[in-house]
Amino acid sequence: MATSSIFASFNINDSKTAEAFVKALDESSKDPKWAPKFPEPTFITDKEKLREIFEKWEKKEND
């Protein structure tokens, strides 16, 4: 299971380890290395281009 790695047991026995763990969590929330990126939507207004797209779509549906 892919999410099983995020459910781990941590043994924090001293204040130094606890501070390091909290600092790491704080730093990771401030500057995430990954952010989702979505392409900007495009709008097709040309009637001929729309016709071509729908014809290809219908052809795939009927095959």
mmCIF file of the N, C-alpha and C atoms, coordinates in Angstrom:
data_MODEL
# 
_entry.id   MODEL 
# 
loop_
_atom_site.group_PDB 
_atom_site.id 
_atom_site.type_symbol 
_atom_site.label_atom_id 
_atom_site.label_alt_id 
_atom_site.label_comp_id 
_atom_site.label_asym_id 
_atom_site.label_entity_id 
_atom_site.label_seq_id 
_atom_site.pdbx_PDB_ins_code 
_atom_site.Cartn_x 
_atom_site.Cartn_y 
_atom_site.Cartn_z 
_atom_site.occupancy 
_atom_site.B_iso_or_equiv 
_atom_site.pdbx_formal_charge 
_atom_site.auth_seq_id 
_atom_site.auth_comp_id 
_atom_site.auth_asym_id 
_atom_site.auth_atom_id 
_atom_site.pdbx_PDB_model_num 
ATOM 1   N N  . MET A 1 1  ? 0.851   -1.176 0.000   1.00 0.00 ? 1  MET A N  1 
ATOM 2   C CA . MET A 1 1  ? 0.000   0.000  0.000   1.00 0.00 ? 1  MET A CA 1 
ATOM 3   C C  . MET A 1 1  ? 0.897   1.239  0.000   1.00 0.00 ? 1  MET A C  1 
ATOM 4   N N  . ALA A 1 2  ? 0.634   2.182  -0.867  1.00 0.00 ? 2  ALA A N  1 
ATOM 5   C CA . ALA A 1 2  ? 1.490   3.352  -1.028  1.00 0.00 ? 2  ALA A CA 1 
ATOM 6   C C  . ALA A 1 2  ? 1.475   4.268  0.188   1.00 0.00 ? 2  ALA A C  1 
ATOM 7   N N  . THR A 1 3  ? 0.366   4.372  0.855   1.00 0.00 ? 3  THR A N  1 
ATOM 8   C CA . THR A 1 3  ? 0.281   5.297  1.988   1.00 0.00 ? 3  THR A CA 1 
ATOM 9   C C  . THR A 1 3  ? 0.792   4.690  3.280   1.00 0.00 ? 3  THR A C  1 
ATOM 10  N N  . SER A 1 4  ? 1.148   3.431  3.279   1.00 0.00 ? 4  SER A N  1 
ATOM 11  C CA . SER A 1 4  ? 1.585   2.806  4.525   1.00 0.00 ? 4  SER A CA 1 
ATOM 12  C C  . SER A 1 4  ? 2.872   3.431  5.059   1.00 0.00 ? 4  SER A C  1 
ATOM 13  N N  . SER A 1 5  ? 3.691   4.005  4.183   1.00 0.00 ? 5  SER A N  1 
ATOM 14  C CA . SER A 1 5  ? 4.947   4.588  4.646   1.00 0.00 ? 5  SER A CA 1 
ATOM 15  C C  . SER A 1 5  ? 4.745   5.857  5.467   1.00 0.00 ? 5  SER A C  1 
ATOM 16  N N  . ILE A 1 6  ? 3.605   6.503  5.364   1.00 0.00 ? 6  ILE A N  1 
ATOM 17  C CA . ILE A 1 6  ? 3.392   7.717  6.147   1.00 0.00 ? 6  ILE A CA 1 
ATOM 18  C C  . ILE A 1 6  ? 2.898   7.408  7.557   1.00 0.00 ? 6  ILE A C  1 
ATOM 19  N N  . PHE A 1 7  ? 2.497   6.181  7.794   1.00 0.00 ? 7  PHE A N  1 
ATOM 20  C CA . PHE A 1 7  ? 2.043   5.778  9.118   1.00 0.00 ? 7  PHE A CA 1 
ATOM 21  C C  . PHE A 1 7  ? 3.167   4.993  9.791   1.00 0.00 ? 7  PHE A C  1 
ATOM 22  N N  . ALA A 1 8  ? 4.064   5.713  10.421  1.00 0.00 ? 8  ALA A N  1 
ATOM 23  C CA . ALA A 1 8  ? 5.205   5.066  11.058  1.00 0.00 ? 8  ALA A CA 1 
ATOM 24  C C  . ALA A 1 8  ? 5.198   5.385  12.547  1.00 0.00 ? 8  ALA A C  1 
ATOM 25  N N  . SER A 1 9  ? 5.861   4.555  13.307  1.00 0.00 ? 9  SER A N  1 
ATOM 26  C CA . SER A 1 9  ? 5.997   4.795  14.735  1.00 0.00 ? 9  SER A CA 1 
ATOM 27  C C  . SER A 1 9  ? 7.298   5.531  14.986  1.00 0.00 ? 9  SER A C  1 
ATOM 28  N N  . PHE A 1 10 ? 7.223   6.549  15.827  1.00 0.00 ? 10 PHE A N  1 
ATOM 29  C CA . PHE A 1 10 ? 8.407   7.316  16.187  1.00 0.00 ? 10 PHE A CA 1 
ATOM 30  C C  . PHE A 1 10 ? 8.608   7.205  17.691  1.00 0.00 ? 10 PHE A C  1 
ATOM 31  N N  . ASN A 1 11 ? 9.833   6.948  18.076  1.00 0.00 ? 11 ASN A N  1 
ATOM 32  C CA . ASN A 1 11 ? 10.188  6.927  19.491  1.00 0.00 ? 11 ASN A CA 1 
ATOM 33  C C  . ASN A 1 11 ? 11.039  8.155  19.771  1.00 0.00 ? 11 ASN A C  1 
ATOM 34  N N  . ILE A 1 12 ? 10.458  9.123  20.422  1.00 0.00 ? 12 ILE A N  1 
ATOM 35  C CA . ILE A 1 12 ? 11.168  10.334 20.781  1.00 0.00 ? 12 ILE A CA 1 
ATOM 36  C C  . ILE A 1 12 ? 11.416  10.278 22.281  1.00 0.00 ? 12 ILE A C  1 
ATOM 37  N N  . ASN A 1 13 ? 12.693  10.116 22.637  1.00 0.00 ? 13 ASN A N  1 
ATOM 38  C CA . ASN A 1 13 ? 13.045  9.896  24.040  1.00 0.00 ? 13 ASN A CA 1 
ATOM 39  C C  . ASN A 1 13 ? 13.653  11.109 24.726  1.00 0.00 ? 13 ASN A C  1 
ATOM 40  N N  . ASP A 1 14 ? 14.054  12.112 23.965  1.00 0.00 ? 14 ASP A N  1 
ATOM 41  C CA . ASP A 1 14 ? 14.678  13.271 24.607  1.00 0.00 ? 14 ASP A CA 1 
ATOM 42  C C  . ASP A 1 14 ? 14.218  14.558 23.934  1.00 0.00 ? 14 ASP A C  1 
ATOM 43  N N  . SER A 1 15 ? 14.466  15.662 24.597  1.00 0.00 ? 15 SER A N  1 
ATOM 44  C CA . SER A 1 15 ? 13.995  16.954 24.086  1.00 0.00 ? 15 SER A CA 1 
ATOM 45  C C  . SER A 1 15 ? 14.718  17.369 22.805  1.00 0.00 ? 15 SER A C  1 
ATOM 46  N N  . LYS A 1 16 ? 15.977  16.962 22.637  1.00 0.00 ? 16 LYS A N  1 
ATOM 47  C CA . LYS A 1 16 ? 16.731  17.317 21.428  1.00 0.00 ? 16 LYS A CA 1 
ATOM 48  C C  . LYS A 1 16 ? 16.095  16.679 20.191  1.00 0.00 ? 16 LYS A C  1 
ATOM 49  N N  . THR A 1 17 ? 15.740  15.422 20.305  1.00 0.00 ? 17 THR A N  1 
ATOM 50  C CA . THR A 1 17 ? 15.081  14.712 19.207  1.00 0.00 ? 17 THR A CA 1 
ATOM 51  C C  . THR A 1 17 ? 13.703  15.315 18.931  1.00 0.00 ? 17 THR A C  1 
ATOM 52  N N  . ALA A 1 18 ? 12.988  15.648 19.986  1.00 0.00 ? 18 ALA A N  1 
ATOM 53  C CA . ALA A 1 18 ? 11.662  16.242 19.820  1.00 0.00 ? 18 ALA A CA 1 
ATOM 54  C C  . ALA A 1 18 ? 11.753  17.593 19.114  1.00 0.00 ? 18 ALA A C  1 
ATOM 55  N N  . GLU A 1 19 ? 12.720  18.403 19.503  1.00 0.00 ? 19 GLU A N  1 
ATOM 56  C CA . GLU A 1 19 ? 12.895  19.711 18.857  1.00 0.00 ? 19 GLU A CA 1 
ATOM 57  C C  . GLU A 1 19 ? 13.280  19.561 17.394  1.00 0.00 ? 19 GLU A C  1 
ATOM 58  N N  . ALA A 1 20 ? 14.159  18.611 17.100  1.00 0.00 ? 20 ALA A N  1 
ATOM 59  C CA . ALA A 1 20 ? 14.569  18.375 15.710  1.00 0.00 ? 20 ALA A CA 1 
ATOM 60  C C  . ALA A 1 20 ? 13.388  17.918 14.860  1.00 0.00 ? 20 ALA A C  1 
ATOM 61  N N  . PHE A 1 21 ? 12.550  17.060 15.439  1.00 0.00 ? 21 PHE A N  1 
ATOM 62  C CA . PHE A 1 21 ? 11.378  16.558 14.716  1.00 0.00 ? 21 PHE A CA 1 
ATOM 63  C C  . PHE A 1 21 ? 10.389  17.689 14.436  1.00 0.00 ? 21 PHE A C  1 
ATOM 64  N N  . VAL A 1 22 ? 10.108  18.512 15.422  1.00 0.00 ? 22 VAL A N  1 
ATOM 65  C CA . VAL A 1 22 ? 9.185   19.634 15.256  1.00 0.00 ? 22 VAL A CA 1 
ATOM 66  C C  . VAL A 1 22 ? 9.745   20.636 14.251  1.00 0.00 ? 22 VAL A C  1 
ATOM 67  N N  . LYS A 1 23 ? 11.044  20.887 14.315  1.00 0.00 ? 23 LYS A N  1 
ATOM 68  C CA . LYS A 1 23 ? 11.679  21.814 13.371  1.00 0.00 ? 23 LYS A CA 1 
ATOM 69  C C  . LYS A 1 23 ? 11.554  21.295 11.933  1.00 0.00 ? 23 LYS A C  1 
ATOM 70  N N  . ALA A 1 24 ? 11.773  19.995 11.753  1.00 0.00 ? 24 ALA A N  1 
ATOM 71  C CA . ALA A 1 24 ? 11.659  19.397 10.419  1.00 0.00 ? 24 ALA A CA 1 
ATOM 72  C C  . ALA A 1 24 ? 10.229  19.518 9.893   1.00 0.00 ? 24 ALA A C  1 
ATOM 73  N N  . LEU A 1 25 ? 9.249   19.270 10.748  1.00 0.00 ? 25 LEU A N  1 
ATOM 74  C CA . LEU A 1 25 ? 7.847   19.420 10.334  1.00 0.00 ? 25 LEU A CA 1 
ATOM 75  C C  . LEU A 1 25 ? 7.531   20.868 9.965   1.00 0.00 ? 25 LEU A C  1 
ATOM 76  N N  . ASP A 1 26 ? 8.023   21.798 10.781  1.00 0.00 ? 26 ASP A N  1 
ATOM 77  C CA . ASP A 1 26 ? 7.782   23.214 10.537  1.00 0.00 ? 26 ASP A CA 1 
ATOM 78  C C  . ASP A 1 26 ? 8.414   23.655 9.219   1.00 0.00 ? 26 ASP A C  1 
ATOM 79  N N  . GLU A 1 27 ? 9.649   23.259 8.985   1.00 0.00 ? 27 GLU A N  1 
ATOM 80  C CA . GLU A 1 27 ? 10.352  23.638 7.747   1.00 0.00 ? 27 GLU A CA 1 
ATOM 81  C C  . GLU A 1 27 ? 9.667   23.046 6.513   1.00 0.00 ? 27 GLU A C  1 
ATOM 82  N N  . SER A 1 28 ? 9.221   21.821 6.619   1.00 0.00 ? 28 SER A N  1 
ATOM 83  C CA . SER A 1 28 ? 8.579   21.191 5.459   1.00 0.00 ? 28 SER A CA 1 
ATOM 84  C C  . SER A 1 28 ? 7.250   21.843 5.119   1.00 0.00 ? 28 SER A C  1 
ATOM 85  N N  . SER A 1 29 ? 6.575   22.397 6.119   1.00 0.00 ? 29 SER A N  1 
ATOM 86  C CA . SER A 1 29 ? 5.292   23.045 5.833   1.00 0.00 ? 29 SER A CA 1 
ATOM 87  C C  . SER A 1 29 ? 5.492   24.439 5.252   1.00 0.00 ? 29 SER A C  1 
ATOM 88  N N  . LYS A 1 30 ? 6.623   25.069 5.524   1.00 0.00 ? 30 LYS A N  1 
ATOM 89  C CA . LYS A 1 30 ? 6.877   26.423 5.026   1.00 0.00 ? 30 LYS A CA 1 
ATOM 90  C C  . LYS A 1 30 ? 7.307   26.435 3.565   1.00 0.00 ? 30 LYS A C  1 
ATOM 91  N N  . ASP A 1 31 ? 8.098   25.470 3.168   1.00 0.00 ? 31 ASP A N  1 
ATOM 92  C CA . ASP A 1 31 ? 8.648   25.465 1.822   1.00 0.00 ? 31 ASP A CA 1 
ATOM 93  C C  . ASP A 1 31 ? 8.485   24.086 1.187   1.00 0.00 ? 31 ASP A C  1 
ATOM 94  N N  . PRO A 1 32 ? 7.276   23.764 0.765   1.00 0.00 ? 32 PRO A N  1 
ATOM 95  C CA . PRO A 1 32 ? 7.097   22.442 0.157   1.00 0.00 ? 32 PRO A CA 1 
ATOM 96  C C  . PRO A 1 32 ? 7.863   22.343 -1.162  1.00 0.00 ? 32 PRO A C  1 
ATOM 97  N N  . LYS A 1 33 ? 8.489   21.221 -1.385  1.00 0.00 ? 33 LYS A N  1 
ATOM 98  C CA . LYS A 1 33 ? 9.262   21.020 -2.615  1.00 0.00 ? 33 LYS A CA 1 
ATOM 99  C C  . LYS A 1 33 ? 8.354   20.718 -3.801  1.00 0.00 ? 33 LYS A C  1 
ATOM 100 N N  . TRP A 1 34 ? 7.166   20.229 -3.547  1.00 0.00 ? 34 TRP A N  1 
ATOM 101 C CA . TRP A 1 34 ? 6.264   19.855 -4.626  1.00 0.00 ? 34 TRP A CA 1 
ATOM 102 C C  . TRP A 1 34 ? 4.961   20.619 -4.487  1.00 0.00 ? 34 TRP A C  1 
ATOM 103 N N  . ALA A 1 35 ? 4.521   21.132 -5.585  1.00 0.00 ? 35 ALA A N  1 
ATOM 104 C CA . ALA A 1 35 ? 3.215   21.789 -5.613  1.00 0.00 ? 35 ALA A CA 1 
ATOM 105 C C  . ALA A 1 35 ? 2.516   21.354 -6.898  1.00 0.00 ? 35 ALA A C  1 
ATOM 106 N N  . PRO A 1 36 ? 1.253   21.018 -6.830  1.00 0.00 ? 36 PRO A N  1 
ATOM 107 C CA . PRO A 1 36 ? 0.568   20.586 -8.051  1.00 0.00 ? 36 PRO A CA 1 
ATOM 108 C C  . PRO A 1 36 ? 0.481   21.714 -9.062  1.00 0.00 ? 36 PRO A C  1 
ATOM 109 N N  . LYS A 1 37 ? 0.647   21.370 -10.314 1.00 0.00 ? 37 LYS A N  1 
ATOM 110 C CA . LYS A 1 37 ? 0.559   22.356 -11.394 1.00 0.00 ? 37 LYS A CA 1 
ATOM 111 C C  . LYS A 1 37 ? -0.468  21.865 -12.401 1.00 0.00 ? 37 LYS A C  1 
ATOM 112 N N  . PHE A 1 38 ? -1.363  22.725 -12.724 1.00 0.00 ? 38 PHE A N  1 
ATOM 113 C CA . PHE A 1 38 ? -2.404  22.375 -13.664 1.00 0.00 ? 38 PHE A CA 1 
ATOM 114 C C  . PHE A 1 38 ? -2.271  23.253 -14.898 1.00 0.00 ? 38 PHE A C  1 
ATOM 115 N N  . PRO A 1 39 ? -2.425  22.679 -16.071 1.00 0.00 ? 39 PRO A N  1 
ATOM 116 C CA . PRO A 1 39 ? -2.354  23.507 -17.275 1.00 0.00 ? 39 PRO A CA 1 
ATOM 117 C C  . PRO A 1 39 ? -3.560  24.433 -17.352 1.00 0.00 ? 39 PRO A C  1 
ATOM 118 N N  . GLU A 1 40 ? -3.350  25.572 -17.959 1.00 0.00 ? 40 GLU A N  1 
ATOM 119 C CA . GLU A 1 40 ? -4.467  26.496 -18.132 1.00 0.00 ? 40 GLU A CA 1 
ATOM 120 C C  . GLU A 1 40 ? -5.439  25.920 -19.157 1.00 0.00 ? 40 GLU A C  1 
ATOM 121 N N  . PRO A 1 41 ? -6.726  26.053 -18.903 1.00 0.00 ? 41 PRO A N  1 
ATOM 122 C CA . PRO A 1 41 ? -7.696  25.516 -19.865 1.00 0.00 ? 41 PRO A CA 1 
ATOM 123 C C  . PRO A 1 41 ? -7.655  26.305 -21.167 1.00 0.00 ? 41 PRO A C  1 
ATOM 124 N N  . THR A 1 42 ? -7.891  25.589 -22.238 1.00 0.00 ? 42 THR A N  1 
ATOM 125 C CA . THR A 1 42 ? -7.972  26.253 -23.543 1.00 0.00 ? 42 THR A CA 1 
ATOM 126 C C  . THR A 1 42 ? -9.402  26.126 -24.053 1.00 0.00 ? 42 THR A C  1 
ATOM 127 N N  . PHE A 1 43 ? -9.843  27.139 -24.716 1.00 0.00 ? 43 PHE A N  1 
ATOM 128 C CA . PHE A 1 43 ? -11.192 27.163 -25.244 1.00 0.00 ? 43 PHE A CA 1 
ATOM 129 C C  . PHE A 1 43 ? -11.119 27.234 -26.759 1.00 0.00 ? 43 PHE A C  1 
ATOM 130 N N  . ILE A 1 44 ? -11.808 26.306 -27.396 1.00 0.00 ? 44 ILE A N  1 
ATOM 131 C CA . ILE A 1 44 ? -11.829 26.281 -28.854 1.00 0.00 ? 44 ILE A CA 1 
ATOM 132 C C  . ILE A 1 44 ? -13.142 26.904 -29.298 1.00 0.00 ? 44 ILE A C  1 
ATOM 133 N N  . THR A 1 45 ? -13.012 27.964 -30.079 1.00 0.00 ? 45 THR A N  1 
ATOM 134 C CA . THR A 1 45 ? -14.211 28.660 -30.553 1.00 0.00 ? 45 THR A CA 1 
ATOM 135 C C  . THR A 1 45 ? -14.399 28.519 -32.059 1.00 0.00 ? 45 THR A C  1 
ATOM 136 N N  . ASP A 1 46 ? -13.392 27.994 -32.734 1.00 0.00 ? 46 ASP A N  1 
ATOM 137 C CA . ASP A 1 46 ? -13.491 27.811 -34.179 1.00 0.00 ? 46 ASP A CA 1 
ATOM 138 C C  . ASP A 1 46 ? -14.427 26.637 -34.488 1.00 0.00 ? 46 ASP A C  1 
ATOM 139 N N  . LYS A 1 47 ? -15.478 26.916 -35.231 1.00 0.00 ? 47 LYS A N  1 
ATOM 140 C CA . LYS A 1 47 ? -16.493 25.896 -35.506 1.00 0.00 ? 47 LYS A CA 1 
ATOM 141 C C  . LYS A 1 47 ? -15.923 24.711 -36.274 1.00 0.00 ? 47 LYS A C  1 
ATOM 142 N N  . GLU A 1 48 ? -15.041 24.966 -37.224 1.00 0.00 ? 48 GLU A N  1 
ATOM 143 C CA . GLU A 1 48 ? -14.470 23.875 -38.021 1.00 0.00 ? 48 GLU A CA 1 
ATOM 144 C C  . GLU A 1 48 ? -13.580 22.976 -37.160 1.00 0.00 ? 48 GLU A C  1 
ATOM 145 N N  . LYS A 1 49 ? -12.818 23.575 -36.289 1.00 0.00 ? 49 LYS A N  1 
ATOM 146 C CA . LYS A 1 49 ? -11.951 22.799 -35.404 1.00 0.00 ? 49 LYS A CA 1 
ATOM 147 C C  . LYS A 1 49 ? -12.803 21.944 -34.456 1.00 0.00 ? 49 LYS A C  1 
ATOM 148 N N  . LEU A 1 50 ? -13.880 22.514 -33.941 1.00 0.00 ? 50 LEU A N  1 
ATOM 149 C CA . LEU A 1 50 ? -14.792 21.756 -33.081 1.00 0.00 ? 50 LEU A CA 1 
ATOM 150 C C  . LEU A 1 50 ? -15.413 20.586 -33.836 1.00 0.00 ? 50 LEU A C  1 
ATOM 151 N N  . ARG A 1 51 ? -15.787 20.821 -35.079 1.00 0.00 ? 51 ARG A N  1 
ATOM 152 C CA . ARG A 1 51 ? -16.365 19.755 -35.906 1.00 0.00 ? 51 ARG A CA 1 
ATOM 153 C C  . ARG A 1 51 ? -15.372 18.610 -36.069 1.00 0.00 ? 51 ARG A C  1 
ATOM 154 N N  . GLU A 1 52 ? -14.105 18.956 -36.330 1.00 0.00 ? 52 GLU A N  1 
ATOM 155 C CA . GLU A 1 52 ? -13.072 17.930 -36.487 1.00 0.00 ? 52 GLU A CA 1 
ATOM 156 C C  . GLU A 1 52 ? -12.921 17.104 -35.209 1.00 0.00 ? 52 GLU A C  1 
ATOM 157 N N  . ILE A 1 53 ? -12.898 17.787 -34.099 1.00 0.00 ? 53 ILE A N  1 
ATOM 158 C CA . ILE A 1 53 ? -12.728 17.096 -32.821 1.00 0.00 ? 53 ILE A CA 1 
ATOM 159 C C  . ILE A 1 53 ? -13.890 16.146 -32.563 1.00 0.00 ? 53 ILE A C  1 
ATOM 160 N N  . PHE A 1 54 ? -15.107 16.606 -32.792 1.00 0.00 ? 54 PHE A N  1 
ATOM 161 C CA . PHE A 1 54 ? -16.267 15.749 -32.552 1.00 0.00 ? 54 PHE A CA 1 
ATOM 162 C C  . PHE A 1 54 ? -16.336 14.594 -33.542 1.00 0.00 ? 54 PHE A C  1 
ATOM 163 N N  . GLU A 1 55 ? -15.896 14.821 -34.758 1.00 0.00 ? 55 GLU A N  1 
ATOM 164 C CA . GLU A 1 55 ? -15.880 13.726 -35.729 1.00 0.00 ? 55 GLU A CA 1 
ATOM 165 C C  . GLU A 1 55 ? -14.896 12.643 -35.299 1.00 0.00 ? 55 GLU A C  1 
ATOM 166 N N  . LYS A 1 56 ? -13.716 13.058 -34.832 1.00 0.00 ? 56 LYS A N  1 
ATOM 167 C CA . LYS A 1 56 ? -12.742 12.083 -34.343 1.00 0.00 ? 56 LYS A CA 1 
ATOM 168 C C  . LYS A 1 56 ? -13.287 11.338 -33.128 1.00 0.00 ? 56 LYS A C  1 
ATOM 169 N N  . TRP A 1 57 ? -13.964 12.061 -32.244 1.00 0.00 ? 57 TRP A N  1 
ATOM 170 C CA . TRP A 1 57 ? -14.525 11.478 -31.049 1.00 0.00 ? 57 TRP A CA 1 
ATOM 171 C C  . TRP A 1 57 ? -15.591 10.441 -31.391 1.00 0.00 ? 57 TRP A C  1 
ATOM 172 N N  . GLU A 1 58 ? -16.484 10.805 -32.328 1.00 0.00 ? 58 GLU A N  1 
ATOM 173 C CA . GLU A 1 58 ? -17.533 9.886  -32.751 1.00 0.00 ? 58 GLU A CA 1 
ATOM 174 C C  . GLU A 1 58 ? -16.939 8.659  -33.415 1.00 0.00 ? 58 GLU A C  1 
ATOM 175 N N  . LYS A 1 59 ? -15.881 8.852  -34.193 1.00 0.00 ? 59 LYS A N  1 
ATOM 176 C CA . LYS A 1 59 ? -15.244 7.745  -34.873 1.00 0.00 ? 59 LYS A CA 1 
ATOM 177 C C  . LYS A 1 59 ? -14.681 6.751  -33.848 1.00 0.00 ? 59 LYS A C  1 
ATOM 178 N N  . LYS A 1 60 ? -14.056 7.275  -32.785 1.00 0.00 ? 60 LYS A N  1 
ATOM 179 C CA . LYS A 1 60 ? -13.518 6.401  -31.737 1.00 0.00 ? 60 LYS A CA 1 
ATOM 180 C C  . LYS A 1 60 ? -14.635 5.667  -31.006 1.00 0.00 ? 60 LYS A C  1 
ATOM 181 N N  . GLU A 1 61 ? -15.742 6.362  -30.756 1.00 0.00 ? 61 GLU A N  1 
ATOM 182 C CA . GLU A 1 61 ? -16.876 5.747  -30.056 1.00 0.00 ? 61 GLU A CA 1 
ATOM 183 C C  . GLU A 1 61 ? -17.482 4.603  -30.859 1.00 0.00 ? 61 GLU A C  1 
ATOM 184 N N  . ASN A 1 62 ? -17.507 4.729  -32.171 1.00 0.00 ? 62 ASN A N  1 
ATOM 185 C CA . ASN A 1 62 ? -18.145 3.726  -33.031 1.00 0.00 ? 62 ASN A CA 1 
ATOM 186 C C  . ASN A 1 62 ? -17.222 2.582  -33.389 1.00 0.00 ? 62 ASN A C  1 
ATOM 187 N N  . ASP A 1 63 ? -15.928 2.733  -33.163 1.00 0.00 ? 63 ASP A N  1 
ATOM 188 C CA . ASP A 1 63 ? -14.987 1.645  -33.513 1.00 0.00 ? 63 ASP A CA 1 
ATOM 189 C C  . ASP A 1 63 ? -14.974 0.562  -32.491 1.00 0.00 ? 63 ASP A C  1 
# 
